[in-house]
């Protein structure tokens, strides 16, 4: 299956109601979802994922991860200092009316936002 080539790691947001079903869906594709913060490696890059910017910003400044991804605000944000700090917006489009995702080149740490 196509997803066997990918690592799917996520975290819950503050309004995810049916966490058991979401967790089972992640498991079905070989992924995992965490309550607060998750980390993964891709190639030689370390990645942290969390919902709140209040956690993401200091983690990105710590230089412990190459890429730090957060959500909560639903606002696209790309900052590159010690780490790449990234908010891809929102995939559902319920708040902003735009469904967006981010694609990151793990070699250059350049991020691009795509509307889907």
URJOKA-V527995 format. One record per backbone hydrogen bond with DSSP energy under -1.0 kcal/mol. NH is the residue of the N-H (numbers start at 1). CO is the residue of the C=O. Records with the same first field share a line. If there is no record, write none. Layout:
NH: CO + CO
This chain:
4: 1
5: 2
6: 3
10: 32
12: 34
19: 17
22: 18
23: 19
24: 20
25: 21
26: 22
27: 23
28: 24
29: 26
30: 27
31: 26
32: 8
34: 10
38: 49
40: 47
42: 45
45: 42
47: 40
48: 67
49: 38
50: 69
56: 52
57: 53
59: 55
60: 56
61: 57
62: 58
66: 46
67: 46
68: 84
69: 48
70: 86
71: 51
73: 71
77: 87
79: 85
81: 83
84: 66
85: 79
86: 68
87: 77
100: 90
101: 114
103: 112
105: 110
109: 105
112: 103
114: 101
116: 99
